[in-house]
């Protein structure tokens, strides 16, 4: 009888160790996936910020150039504003197809990786 108590105790202790190990592995996997998603988001935001700066300076230069062609600097800025307004309307109409779905798929892909 004492041998069966010892082996039962041993089995319970090993089961507890196994569960603790599985829990620790799950925590580490969660941290790994979270850090991967977060780092990807930080890189994406940095790239978007730099792209916007580049785009802004090109836009200002193009607005001044168009202004010099039509003879009025402010008209060049109005033309650029109109172009961006049209782009904004197109993006709004196609936001699910071009923005929402690809971003959702990217996040899901990163999480399930």
C-alpha positions in Angstrom: 0.0 0.0 0.0 2.7 2.6 0.7 4.2 2.0 -2.7 0.9 2.9 -4.4 0.7 6.1 -2.3 4.2 7.1 -3.3 3.6 6.5 -7.0 0.2 8.3 -6.8 2.0 11.3 -5.1 4.7 11.2 -7.7 2.1 11.1 -10.5 0.2 14.1 -9.0 3.5 16.1 -8.7 4.5 15.3 -12.2 1.1 16.2 -13.5 1.3 19.6 -11.7 4.8 20.2 -13.1 3.5 19.3 -16.6 0.5 21.7 -16.3 2.8 24.5 -15.0 5.2 23.9 -17.9 2.3 24.0 -20.4 1.0 27.2 -18.9 4.5 28.8 -19.1 4.8 27.7 -22.7 1.4 29.3 -23.5 2.5 32.5 -21.8 5.7 32.6 -23.8 4.0 32.0 -27.1 1.5 34.8 -26.3 4.3 37.2 -25.5 6.2 36.2 -28.6 3.1 36.7 -30.9 2.2 40.0 -29.1 5.8 41.4 -29.5 5.8 40.3 -33.2 2.5 42.1 -33.9 3.5 45.2 -31.9 6.9 45.4 -33.6 5.3 45.1 -37.0 2.8 47.8 -36.2 5.7 50.1 -35.0 7.6 49.5 -38.2 4.5 50.1 -40.3 3.6 53.3 -38.5 7.2 54.6 -38.9 7.2 53.8 -42.6 3.8 55.5 -43.0 5.0 58.6 -41.1 8.1 58.9 -43.3 6.1 58.2 -46.5 3.7 61.0 -45.5 6.5 63.4 -44.9 8.0 62.6 -48.3 4.5 62.8 -49.9 3.9 66.2 -48.2 7.1 67.8 -49.5 6.5 66.4 -53.0 2.9 67.8 -52.9 4.1 71.2 -51.8 6.6 71.3 -54.6 4.0 70.2 -57.1 1.6 72.8 -55.8 4.2 75.5 -56.3 5.1 74.2 -59.7 1.4 74.1 -60.8 1.0 77.6 -59.4 3.9 78.8 -61.5 2.3 77.2 -64.6 -1.1 78.9 -64.0 0.4 82.1 -62.7 -0.8 82.0 -59.1 0.7 80.0 -56.2 -2.6 79.6 -54.3 -4.3 78.2 -57.4 -1.7 75.4 -57.5 -2.5 74.6 -53.9 -6.3 74.5 -54.7 -5.6 72.2 -57.6 -3.6 69.8 -55.4 -6.4 70.0 -52.7 -8.9 69.1 -55.4 -6.8 66.1 -56.5 -6.5 64.9 -52.9 -10.2 65.4 -52.4 -10.9 63.1 -55.3 -8.4 60.6 -54.0 -10.1 60.8 -50.5 -13.5 60.1 -52.0 -12.1 57.1 -53.9 -10.4 55.7 -50.8 -13.6 56.2 -48.8 -15.6 54.3 -51.4 -13.1 51.4 -51.6 -12.0 51.5 -47.9 -13.1 47.9 -47.1 -11.4 46.4 -50.2 -8.2 48.4 -50.1 -7.6 49.1 -46.4 -9.8 47.2 -43.9 -9.6 43.7 -45.4 -5.8 43.7 -46.1 -5.0 45.2 -42.7 -7.3 42.6 -40.9 -5.7 39.8 -42.9 -2.2 41.0 -42.0 -3.0 41.2 -38.3 -4.6 37.7 -38.4 -1.7 36.3 -40.3 0.8 37.7 -37.8 -1.2 36.4 -34.8 -1.6 32.9 -36.3 2.0 32.7 -37.5 
